[in-house]
Amino acid sequence: MQRIKFIDRMASGRLTRRQILQNAAAFGVAFTMLPRVTSAAEVLTCLEWTGYDADAYFQSYVGKHGTGPSFSTFGGEEEALAKVRAGFAADVMHPCNYSVGRFVEAGLTVPIDTTKLSNWKDVFPALQTAQGVVVDGNVVMAPADWGNASIAYRPDLIGDVFKDGETWGIFYDDAFEGKVSMLDDPLVIIIGQMVKGMNFKEANLITGEKLQAAKDFGAKAVKNSRFLWADATELQQGLASGEIVAAYAWNDTVKNLLAEGIDVKYAKPKEGYFTWFCGMTILNSGKADPALAYDFIDAWLSPETGKLLIEDSGYGHANMKSFEISDPEAVKAMGIIDPVEHMKSAILFEPQPSPVVNEQQRVWEEIKALKL
């Protein structure tokens, strides 16, 4: 009985390494059974998007180390950046190409040695050198997932608002007050200017008097939104129940709703729809062995992780082999195999200079305050 209690306490982590070694021989426990006891400094800590902290996304890491990293989740990169600047010790971060430069500028990133990544050779060549992946000659992000951002809507509830073509204008139409949901992001201001005829490249860099002039129109989408979302689960529930009839959404929302039998469509607005790609960046604020960071990143770059993204979320993956091992029907449903070709037909989110980000974020907070 005492031996069983000892093994139970050992397995649950209630004994120190010294206590385990002192008692193992007495209870006849082989040293090969002893768990590896790590200090807090040795645990890999990751800043990750909500929902991506499941073991399924990094199975080879779990297989090698017995457990996954420690996670702190976020709803947007600015939130994650603020957390690290405030002193949070993270080893790995999952930014997108348009935001990784903010971490580089803040002096928080470590160049990635791609020779330490076994799956790097299978990453789409164009993504290996894409904007945001390479900064100042260094690889600072290992591209992993990619997908779209557009309007998910309920055609059975929306009426004939799109009779003249699908448009982002629905969010700025007072007839839909309380029936739509926008992302909690300054992008709302940019999209508003696109609705008014400005091209994305110009709208993406809007500042000064033009930004102030855009403030009132951007506020319409905030006023009309039943809620501004940061958690896609809340968004999905709202569309499923009919609480909202249209929303800014990513691929997985549409795929999940269709799987539930919900009548939903994914728009190709006349102003354009967006595409994005994200990946893994090593930060210099962490305390873990850098080898753990490389194991985690390599797990994310594996074709098995890509297969999961393609089949379960409708997202693409940076590893070319992901498409070879995925369910052909899932790949067909995506309608996308080559991210480079895909990005030619969509608006690729682009990095913004930090002064632009800061000014747009400040105006965005002012707009949101009006809703309170």
N, C-alpha and C positions, 0 to 999 in steps of 0.2 A: 504493500500500500504506500509506504513512504517513497519507494522508488517511482511509483506512478505519479505521486504528487510532485516529486522533484522534476520529472520529465515535463509535466504539465506546466509547472512554474517556469521552467527553462524555455519551453516553446512559446509561452505567452509574454516573455520578456520581463518577467518579474524578478529575475536574478541578474546580478552583475556578472561580468566575465570572471572575476576572481572567485565569486561564490560557486559558479559553475565548475571551474577547474578544481576547487577544493573538494567538491562533493561528488564529482563524476565518478572517480575511482571507487568511492565507497558504495555507490549504488550500481556499479557495473555498467555504466553508460560509456560506450566507446567514444573516443574523441572525434571520430568521423561523424557522430550524431550532433556534435555541438554546433549551434547556429553561429553564424558570423555576427558578432555584436558590433554595430557601427556607432560612431559618435554622431552627434547632430551635424557636425561640420562635414561629415562624409556623405550625407544624404543629398542627392541631386534635387535641387529646387527649381521648379518650372513655373513661369508665368504663362498661362494658357487660356485660350478661348473657352467659355463655358460649354461643356459637352465634350470637349476633346481630352478630358482627363481620364477617360476609360481605358483600361488595360488593352483593349482590342486594337488600339491605334499604335501600340508599341510592344507587340508580343515578343519580339526577339530580345528586347531589353529585359522584360519580365523573366523570360526563359533563362537569361544569363545571370541575372542578379537576384532572382527569387521574388522580387516585388517591384512595383513601379515607383517613380519619383514622388516627392512631395509637391503638391500643386497649390497655386493661388490663381483663381480664375478671374477673368476680366471680361467686360462687354465692349471695350474699345481700347485702342492702343494708347491714346492720351491718358487714360486712366492707369494703364500699366506703366507708362513713362513716369507719371507723377509718383507712383508707388516706389519705383526704383530710386528716383531722385530724393525721396524722403527717407531712404535708408534701407529699403527692403532688399535682402540679399538673395537675388535670383541668379541661377546659373545659365538658364536657357529661357528664351522668350520666343513667341510665335507671332511675329509681325507680318504685315503685308508689304509688298514692294513699295507702295506709296508712303509708308510710314517709317521704314527701317532707318532712313536717313536722319530722322529725329534722334534716334538712339546713338547713331554714329556721331552726330554733331555734339551730343552731350558727353561724348567720351566714354560711353558705357559698353562699347562692343569690343570683341576680340576677333581678329581675322580668323577665318576657318581654313584649316589645312585639309583640303579635299582628298589628299592621299590617304587620310585616315578614315574615309567613308567608302566602304565596299560597294555601295549602291550608286555612287556618284557617276560612274561610267555609263549608267543606264538612264540618267536624267536627260530629258530633251536638250540637245545641244544649244538651242536658242535660249532656253531658260538658264543655262549655266552662265551666260554672259549678259542676261537681261538687266535693264535698269532697275536698281534696287538690290540686285544680287551682288553686283560688283560696284564698289564705291572706292574711289581713289586707288584703283588697281588691286584692291583686296576683295576677296569673296567674304561678304559679311552676312549673307543669308543663303541657306540651302533651300531652294524652292521645293515645296511639297504639294500643297493643295491649290486648286484653282476652280473658279466657277463664275456665276453670273449674279448680278443684282438688277432686279426689274420689278414690275408690278405683278403681284399675285392678286387675282380678283375672282369674285363669285359671279359668273355670267347669269346665274339664275336670280340674283338679287340686285344686280347693278343697273338694270334698265338699259336704255339705248344711248348712254353717255358716250360710248365708243363707236357710234354709228359712222362717224367721219374719220375713224382711226384711233387706235390706242394712244393715250397721251398721259404724260405725268401731270397734266393740267388738272386731273381729277382731285388731286390733293389741295389745290388752290381754289377749288370751286366751292363756294359757300353752300351750295345745294347738298353737299356731302358732309356738312359739319357733324361731327360725332360718329361718322360712319367709316372713317378711314384711319390708318395708322402709319405714321412715318418713323423712320429710324431716328434715334436720339443722336443727331450728328449735324454739324454745320453744312453737310452736303445738302441739306434741305434748302439752304439759301442758294447754292449753286444750281440745283435742279430748277428752282424757281426762275432763275435768270435764263436757263435753257428754254423753259416754257415761253418766256417772253422774246425768244429769238436769238439769244447770245450763244455762241458755240462753247463747247465744254472747255477747251483750252483757255479761253479768255475768262470764262466764269470761274474756273478753278483757281485763278490767281487774283480774283477781284479783291480790292482793298480800298481804303480811303473813302472819298466821296461816293464812288460807285457802290461800295459795300454798304454805306449808310443809306443810299437810295434804294438798295435791294432789300433792306431790312423789313420794311412794311409788307412787301409781297411775301417774303419768307415767313413772316409771322402768320400769314393766312393758313399755311399748312400746319403750323403748330396749333392754331385755334381750331382748325377743322379735325385734327387728330383726336380720336377718343383717348388715345394714350400714345406717348412716344416710347418706342420699345428699345430695349437693350438685350432682352432675353427672347430668343426666337420661339421658345415654348409658349410664352404668353401670346405672341403673334399668331401662332398656329391655332391655339385654342379660340382666339377671337374670330378667325376666319371660319373655323369649323362650326362654331355656334351661330354664326351670322351676326354676331355683335358688331363686326366690321365687314365691309363688302370689298375693300381693296386695301393693299398694304405694300410698302417697300419690302421686298423679300429676297432671300437667297434660294438656290435650287432645292435644298432639302425640304423647305416648307411645302413647296408644290408637290414634290415626290411623296412626302408623308401624307398629305391631304388626299391625294389621288389613291393612295393605298388604303385609306379609310373609306373610300367611296364618295368623297366630297367632290362636287362639281366645281373645279377650279381651273383657271387658265393662267398661263405665264405670258405676259405681254411683251411685244416688241414695239415700244413706244416710238412715235414718229420722231421724237427728239433724240432717240437713241437709247440703248440699254447698256449697262456697264458690265465689264468683266474685271476680274482681279486674280492675283495669285499671291499666296502667302508661303511662309517657310520658317525655318528655325535659325535663330541667331544666338551666338554665345555671348553672354554678358560678363563683364569683369567684376561684378558685384558679388558673385557667388563664392562659396567656400568648398565646394565638392571637387573631387579629383576630375580634371578636365577629360579624362578617359571616359567617365560616365556620361558627360555631355555628348561626346562623339558616338557612344553606343546608342544614346537616346535619339540623336539626329538620324543615325543610320537606320534605326528601326522605323522612323517616320518615312524614310525614303524607300523603304522596302516595297516590292510589288504587292506583297500581302496587304499592307496598309492601303495601297492604292486600290486594290480589289474591294476592300471594305468601303472606301469612299465612293467608288463608282456604283456598287451594288446597293448600298444602304442609304446614301445621301444624294446620289446624282451629281456629285462633284467629280472633277477630273483630278489627275495626280501627275506629278512631275516625272515619275518613273515610266518609261515607255513600255516596260514589260507588264505593267499593271493591266493594260488593255488586252494583252495576250492571254492572261489567266482569268479574266473576269467573265461573267456570264454574258455571252454574245447579245442576249436580249437586253441586258442592262446597258451595254455599250450602245446598242442601237437606239435605245430610248433616250440616251444622252444626245445622240446626234453629233457628238464631238469626239474626235480622236486626237487630233493635232492641236495643241493649245495655241501655237503660233498662227495657224490658219484661222482658228476661232477668233483670236484677238483682233484679226484684221477686219472682222465684220462687226465688232463691238467697240465701245469706248473703254479703253484701258485706263484704269485709275492711275494717275501720275503723281510723283512726289511733289510736295509744295515746300517752298522755302519756309524756314521756321517763323520769320516775321509774319508771313501770310497766315500760317496756321494759328499763331497766337492771336492775331487780330480777328480772324474769322471766329475763333473759339470765344473770344470776348463778346462779340456781337451776338453770337448764338446764345450765350448765357443771358444776355439782355433780353433777347426775344422770348426765351423760355420763362423768364421772370414775369413777363406780361400775362402769361397764362395762369399763374398762381393766384 
